[in-house]
Amino acid sequence: MKVVIGADHGGYQVKEVVKDWLVDRGIDVIDVGAVNYMAEDDFVDYAKQVAREVGGDKEVRGVVFCRNGVGVSIVANRFDGVRCALGFDVEQVRKARTDDDVNCLAIAADYSSEKVIKEMVEVFMKTEFSGEERFVRRLVKLDKLRFESD
């Protein structure tokens, strides 16, 4: 399993902490930026790069960071094959993986401690989709939505 991470200026510092922590744990990390702090950068640029890597590849998970996590989650969810959830609690992230098979996690850098962020990322990386019939059924319905026009 590899993880692709990206952050704008609002999430840059915590992304760097999480990246180092993941690498120290032996996780294959691809950092799509920002590579340094740039006060005027845009979250869209990094979230789209993460989403492109994640979409359709079962062996890749993405983590996107910004100040409130909302913008990056909106961007990621516009890409086929990406199901991005805004993480706010360890148990909520666990359920997002087991029930909704999310493959991208949005982190609100301004609203969570580094400790909680690491715990959420760890659960996100380790937890597998349950494959339970009702959850599979719902994911099939979600995939069909992109083809509806009304």
Buried (B, 14 or more C-beta within 10 A) or exposed (E): EBBBBBBBBBBBBBBBBBBEBBEEEEBEBBBBBBEEEEEEBBBBBBBBBBBBBBBEBEEBBBBBBBBBBEBBBBBBBEBEBBBBBBBBBBEEBBBBBBBBBBBBBBBBBEEBEEEBBBBBBBBBBEBEBBEEEEBEEBBEEEEEEEEEEE
